[in-house]
Amino acid sequence: MSDHTTSQTIREVASALKGRFRGEILRPGDPGFPEAKSIWNGMVARTPGIILRCDNANDVQAAVLISAGVGAPTAVRCGGHSLAGFSTCEGGVVIDLSRMRHIDIDESKRRARVGGGCLLGTIDTATQRVGLAYPAGVVSHTGAAGLILGGGTGWLTRMYGLSCDNVESVQLVCADGSLVLATERKNADLFWALRGGGGNFGVVTEFGLRLHPCTSVLLCTAWTLCDNVQPLLRHWRDNAPQLPDELKWNISLTVAPDSPEIPQQLRGCPAASESIVWFGDEERGHRYLDSILKVGDRVGVSRKMISFLTLQTMADADFPHGARYYTKSGYFYVLEDRSIDLMLAALAEIPSRKNQIELAFLGGAAGRIRASETAFGDRCAPFILNLLGHWSDPHDDAANITWVRNLFRALRPHMKKGVYVNFMSGDENDRVSEAYHDSWNRLLEVKKKYDPTNFFRLNQNITEFSTARTSAPYGSQSRDA
Ligand SMILES: Cc1cc2nc3c(=O)[nH]c(=O)nc-3n(C[C@H](O)[C@H](O)[C@H](O)COP(=O)(O)OP(=O)(O)OC[C@H]3O[C@@H](n4cnc5c(N)ncnc54)[C@H](O)[C@@H]3O)c2cc1C
């Protein structure tokens, strides 16, 4: 589409919305537009032709019908945290849900209805008032809709499953403008696809969520200097599969920050940062921590009970809006010694102090749900790897992107085929089918039924054109379990 066609198209959208839209409409030049157009990943600087901040489902219906009618490229935005930058577009329409952050909690039934624009922090704050929690991600300024639709992992995943496993209903506006309810009984094919299939099927206006009791947790944090990280990772790899669901043990390889709360000898050094969270009886938790901490040479070990809200916000400042980010992600069945050694070699050459090699072990409740129950792709590959490049200066783009890509390329032969769609970059279209394994054809069918023209295409797109063309092959772990 040429620039001229786009601006003409946007004028048509604006004119057709007159009298049909209650929310806020922002165009380039309007006060507030520069803030409204920016998204979390500073690598993505696009200027949409119009931002439609919807107030309610009627507004979303009008936005979809009109944008689809004139063929405007359209992005959908909740929290704007798409690593790939899909929540904006150049010259097109952004359907922005940030004014739809209503939450209605039924404490006795442990259920909540939440608006399609809620952030994780919006949900946590409201549910904690009644001592309940929703299993979701670890940074409170992340949007709930994007996270839930792609799957959603976090501290409570081993206890209660993925975020999408705790969804009971989804109300959404489909590509033809209709408002549709999807549950286990109603539009069950769509309900299946929405739990893992991302934003491919429509704009979610409201989720019905299942909540769980949780107000405080036992948190242990510790650092290990680079020279001692190899035995630590082996210890983690060998023990994580045996641990109870109540325990979540994450490790991140990075450079220890130069800040007063970090022990002097660590500051500025490549190291492993551990966060071990226990949900349950405190004394039992301490016994597990004792046995985990027996092996290793850690510094700055801290153990304390903290509130669930503190847990959910403690990483917020580490991932600021507007910095530059690039990711590659994947899974291991088995974390081999040579993979650990490759990670340690990359850690020694890390080009930005904020880059991270994030490792988590899934399993638990999320791993016990049958693969066919939802569209989420990888329940049987417990070790999750996320390589996160994070820096500030555009001059450092090449060094950081290359570091992420090279490490991923080196690790790939030792990995399992598959990827979590929410951790993918914008240049990985050829991995979308890989993310869904055996569910791919079923997803294509549902997509064809609910969005036959692929109007919702600014996402990790489910189309027959997204076929796997992987340049570097997977090795022995490439079988699907
Ligand atoms: C700092 C940070 C921390 C993260 N932590 C975690 C984590 O702990 N666990 C985890 O699983 N993931 C995590 N992620 C990844 C996260 O799940 C994805 O980035 C997700 O897309 C963010 O959702 P969002 O609503 O903020 O995104 P947006 O950028 O607003 O939207 C991303 C995509 O989601 C779809 N979408 C958004 N809203 C709607 C809607 N209402 N209806 C239909 N489609 C919609 C659209 O396709 C859109 O392109 C994290 C990301 C960041 C940046």
The ligand as a Gaussian input file, in Angstrom:
#p B3LYP/6-31G(d) Opt

LIG

0 1
 C        9.220000      -6.736000      30.332000
 C        8.517000      -7.966000      29.827000
 C        8.287000      -9.014000      30.681000
 C        7.651000     -10.165000      30.220000
 N        7.441000     -11.192000      31.092000
 C        6.766000     -12.270000      30.674000
 C        6.470000     -13.325000      31.581000
 O        6.827000     -13.287000      32.752000
 N        5.771000     -14.383000      31.101000
 C        5.352000     -14.455000      29.819000
 O        4.704000     -15.434000      29.474000
 N        5.619000     -13.488000      28.940000
 C        6.318000     -12.403000      29.333000
 N        6.615000     -11.421000      28.441000
 C        6.208000     -11.570000      27.039000
 C        4.771000     -11.088000      26.892000
 O        3.917000     -12.165000      27.183000
 C        4.507000     -10.601000      25.469000
 O        5.393000      -9.552000      25.173000
 C        3.063000     -10.133000      25.298000
 O        2.782000      -9.982000      23.941000
 C        2.815000      -8.831000      26.007000
 O        1.468000      -8.511000      25.987000
 P        0.986000      -6.999000      25.795000
 O       -0.484000      -7.009000      25.885000
 O        1.749000      -6.081000      26.677000
 O        1.479000      -6.758000      24.326000
 P        0.989000      -5.803000      23.162000
 O        2.260000      -5.365000      22.546000
 O        0.024000      -4.791000      23.588000
 O        0.275000      -6.835000      22.224000
 C        0.998000      -7.889000      21.654000
 C        0.094000      -8.654000      20.744000
 O       -0.899000      -9.290000      21.526000
 C       -2.135000      -9.234000      20.853000
 N       -3.091000      -8.496000      21.694000
 C       -2.837000      -7.592000      22.663000
 N       -3.988000      -7.219000      23.235000
 C       -4.983000      -7.879000      22.621000
 C       -6.379000      -7.931000      22.767000
 N       -7.033000      -7.227000      23.695000
 N       -7.069000      -8.751000      21.941000
 C       -6.449000      -9.493000      21.003000
 N       -5.122000      -9.485000      20.817000
 C       -4.404000      -8.695000      21.627000
 C       -1.899000      -8.570000      19.518000
 O       -1.654000      -9.554000      18.561000
 C       -0.643000      -7.790000      19.752000
 O        0.138000      -7.655000      18.592000
 C        7.242000     -10.268000      28.870000
 C        7.485000      -9.211000      28.013000
 C        8.120000      -8.078000      28.473000
 C        8.384000      -6.972000      27.515000

